Amino acid sequence: MRSKKSRRSRGRSSVVAVGELQNISAQLDRIEDHLSDIQAAATKSGAVAGAVAGSLSGALVATGIAVIQSKLGLF
């Protein structure tokens, strides 16, 4: 049969464990909030980088076509 003393000590440790689990849960919630902020910023940065790369590529192709046309006398 179990003694009352062992039940009390388990009760205190389980209260401490529940408190620690709540702290961990709160930390994970904060991390999730930060990750969603980081994801939004990364998406925006990626869109800007894609737009810049597309613009530069388009300008390079247009310049190449203009050079070819001028060499062939079509311009």
N, C-alpha and C positions, 0 to 999 in steps of 0.2 A: 504494500500500500504506500502511496506517496504521502509525504509530509506536507504540511501547509507552508513550511518555510521554502521549499523548492518551488511551490506554485507562485509565491510572492516574488521571488527573484526572477522567475521567468516572465511574470507580468511586467516588471519594470524594464527588463531587457526588450520585451516586445513593444513597449511604449516608446523606448528609445529608437528601436528599429523603425517603427512607423514614422516617427519624427524625421529620421534620416531619409526615409523613402519619400516623404513629402518634400524635403529639401531638394532631393535629386530630381523629383518631378518638376519643381519650380524652375530649377536650373535648365532642364530640358525644354521647358516652355520658352524660356528666354532665348535659348539657342535657336529654337525653331523660328522665333520672331526675327532674330538677326539673319538667319539663313534666307528667309523670304525677302528681307531688305536687300541682301547681297545678290540674290537671284534677279530682282528687279533692276538693280544697277548694272549687273552683268548683261542682261538682255538689252538694256538701253545702249550700253557701250558697244555691244556687238552690232546693233542696228546702225549706229553711227559709223563704225569701222567698215561695215559692208557698203554703206552709202559712199563713203570716201573712196574705197577701193573700186567700186563701180564707176564712179566719176572719173577717176584717174585712168582706168582701163579704157573707158569710152573716149577720153581725150587723146590717149595714145593711139588708138585705132583711127580716129578721125585725122590725126596728124599724119599717120602713115599713109592713109588714103590720099590726103592732099599732096604729100611728097611724090607719091607714085603718079598721080594725075599731072603734076607739074613737069615731071621728067618725061612723061609721054606726050606732053603738049596738049592735054585735054582740058587744062584749067584756064 
